[in-house]
Amino acid sequence: LRTDSIVWDIGAGSGSVGVEAALLCPQGHVYAIEKNAGDCENALANRTTFGLHNYSLFNAKAPEGLENWPDPDAVFVGGSGGELATLITLILQRLKPGSWLVMNFVTFENIAMAIESLKASDAEWDVTQMQCSRSKPILDMQRLAAENPVWIVSVQKKVAT
């Protein structure tokens, strides 16, 4: 991200990614969308806590309203509301050349759909799986218990040659 980046945060949840992006892009702007009203309240509270004026949040289901947003320098998809294939196509049409789309998934179905959608595009992409474990007591000792893995899909839109 650059200080003047335009960032889209799709499925913003509590706003943690978008708020952090807004802090990193003080001359840019973050456009966030979240369908859950309770999560929107949390994201707005986080925006207020950090005193952000470059963070706009919309309580809607993507892709509703995205046609009115400026073309992005970066996009993060944390939730797709069942519209993943449509969103990937739309984002890759609007994403500026050389820019990045990053998506997080926890289900086989979403990672499979993302891969199929990306295969049909000319974008360059890769998948990273992250997994962590937390300590848990067992008798008078500690063991590690695995948490759910997360797939991170990083996509870069090609620059026209």
N, C-alpha and C positions, 0 to 999 in steps of 0.2 A: 504494500500500500504506500501511496505517496501522500504528502500533506494535503493535496487537493483532489484526492480520489473521490469518485462517485461510487458508492457501495450499495448493493442491494442485499438485504437480509430477509430471506424467504423462510417462513416458519420461525419467526423471531423468538418464540418462547418468552423467557424472562428478559430478553434483550441483551444477554451477556456478550454475545459476539458483536452485535451492532453497536452497543455502547462502547466497547473497546475499540472498534473500528472508528467511531466518531472521535474518540480521544486521540487516535493516531492520525486522523485526517482533519485537523482543525480548520483548514481552508476548503475542505471538501464537504460532502454531505452523505449521510446514510439514510436510505429509504428502506423501511422495515414493514413487513406485513405479518400479521398473526391472526388466526381465526378465533382463538380462544379468548374471551373477554377477560377472564381472570389473569391469564398470562399478560395480556395487554396492560392491565393495571400495574402489574409488577414491572414491566418494561418502562412504563411512564414514570413510575416511582424511581427507577434506576436512572432514567434521563434527568429527573429533577435532582437527585442526589449528586450527580456529577456536573450539574449546571450546563448541560449541553443545549446548544441552539442549532446544531447541525445534524439533528436526528429527528426524522419524521416517521411516525408510526401510524399504520392503518389497520383497523380492526376489520379484516375481511379475509376471504379465502382466495389465495393466489390461484390463477393469474389475474383475478379481478383488479382492475385499476393499474396494472403494470404498464399498460400502453401509454399512460400519462407520465411515467417516470422518465428522466433523462437516461440515455444509454450509459451502462455501467462500465467502470474500470475493473470492478471485482464483484463477484456474487458469491454469497454463502447460502446454501440450502440446508437447513436443519430439519425441515419438515415440509412435506409436499401436499398433504391433504388428499392423497390419491390421484394427484395430477402430475406425477413425476415426468412421464414421457413428454407431455405437453410443455411443461416448464423447461426441460432441457432444450427442446427445440426452440422455444421462444428466447431463452437466455442466449443460446449460441447465435441466434440471428441478431440480437441486440448488443451483445458483448463486444467491446472494442478489440480490434486485432492485437494480439500479443498479451491480452489480459486473461485473468484467471477466474474460473468457476471452481468452488470447492463444495463438496457435498459430504455429509455424514449419514451413515446408515447403520442400523442395528438388525435389520431383517434380511433374510436370503432373498425374499421377493423384490425388495427395493434395490438391492445391489445388482441382482440379475437384470432388472428393468433398466437401471442406469447403464450397465455394460451394453445391453442390446441397443439402447438409444445412442450411445456414444460410438458404437461400431458403425452405425449408419451415418455418422457425421465425419467431417474431415479434421476434427480437433485431435490434438495430442493429449493423451490421458494416461494415468496410472492409478493403481489402487494400493493403499497401505492398510494393513490391519493392525489395530492397536488393541492391546489387552493388558490389563493390570490385575494384580491380586492384592488382597488386604489380609492382614493378619487376623486370625481368629483363635480363640483359646480352644485347646483340646487337652483335657485333664489339667495338669500343671505346666503345660507347654504351650507353644504357639505354632500354628500352621498357616499356610497361605491358602486362601480360598479365592478362586478365579471370579472375576467380575465379567459381565457380558462384553464380548469383543465389539469394537466399533470399526467399520470400514470407512476410510477417508478416501474419497475419489477427488483427485486433482486434475483439472482439465485446463489446457491452455489453448485459446483460439489462435489459429495460425495467422501469421502476418502475410497478406497477399504479396506475391512476388511478381 
